[in-house]
Amino acid sequence: MKWYDDMNQQEKRSFKKVITICAVGAILILLIPVFFHAIFK
C-alpha cells in the first residue's frame, strides 16, 4: 500500500471518512430489508 503511505494526513483523514461512510452505507442497505421483514411480518 505504497500509495497510502504517500498521502499526507489530510488526505488520509478524508480517505478514512469515505471508507467509513461506504461501510456504514453498505451495512444499512443490508439491514433495512431485514428490519422491515421483522416489523411487517
Contact map, one row per residue, 1 for C-alpha under 8 A:
11111000000000000000000000000000000000000
11111100000000000000000000000000000000000
11111110000000000000000000000000000000000
11111110000100000000000000000000000000000
11111111000000000000000000000000000000000
01111111000000000000000000000000000000000
00111111101100000000000000000000000000000
00001111111100000000000000000000000000000
00000011111110000000000000000000000000000
00000001111111000000000000000000000000000
00000011111111100000000000000000000000000
00010011111111110000000000000000000000000
00000000111111111000000000000000000000000
00000000011111111100000000000000000000000
00000000001111111110000000000000000000000
00000000000111111111000000000000000000000
00000000000011111111100000000000000000000
00000000000001111111110000000000000000000
00000000000000111111111000000000000000000
00000000000000011111111100000000000000000
00000000000000001111111110000000000000000
00000000000000000111111111000000000000000
00000000000000000011111111100000000000000
00000000000000000001111111110000000000000
00000000000000000000111111111000000000000
00000000000000000000011111111100000000000
00000000000000000000001111111110000000000
00000000000000000000000111111111000000000
00000000000000000000000011111111100000000
00000000000000000000000001111111110000000
00000000000000000000000000111111111000000
00000000000000000000000000011111111100000
00000000000000000000000000001111111110000
00000000000000000000000000000111111111000
00000000000000000000000000000011111111100
00000000000000000000000000000001111111110
00000000000000000000000000000000111111111
00000000000000000000000000000000011111111
00000000000000000000000000000000001111111
00000000000000000000000000000000000111111
00000000000000000000000000000000000011111
